[in-house]
């Protein structure tokens, strides 16, 4: 049976986006197809991990009670799409997918099993990744019919052109944009005045925008 490498499984509160404060079961998958400058997550399969087949992992997940949903995070969970196709139908919990929004074709293979999509928009100024918008455009097209929002990590290097491109994606697909200041350990890399200015620039072009820092880092929880 198909197996997957899992970095960790833990219960905690969601610290990002519109579901901040909800208790979730987090399943962190190994490996990612991107390498963002700000990434502070050790998800490589070259270090400690556990292997599960779909039945084993589903049994573990289904035993948890009083959680809002199961967060598939990473790394990039959609790299394990063959595993997910066997695993997700066995799960009796709401599924919350955290993704870098670059693998639209793989998402379509598991779309019927996903309840909420938390998708990143990768700014070159923050991530170092170029030409991400064409992948995001295709991805958000594939998300139609599923509750979807986009997280945008930014720092002091964000440009007006990046803001314009993000707002165009938001408007095109009618999705909420969550601005998330880049964090350095438990502190924001930009001050409150700057974050307010960036929020206003977004709101001038698109109304469905919110500013939500990474709350779990302020609370010092996982």
Secondary structure, DSSP 8 states (H G I E B T S, - for coil): --EEEEEEEEEEE--SGGGTT-EEEEEEES--S---TT------TTSS-EEEEHHHHHHHHHT--S-SEEEEESS-GGGGHHHHHHHGGG--S-EEEEE-S--HHHHHHHGGG-SEEEEE---HHHH---S-HHHHHHHHHHTTTSEEEEEEEE-TT--HHHHHHHHHHHHHHT-EEEEEE-EETTEESS-HHHHHHHHHHHHTT-S-EEE---HHHHHT--
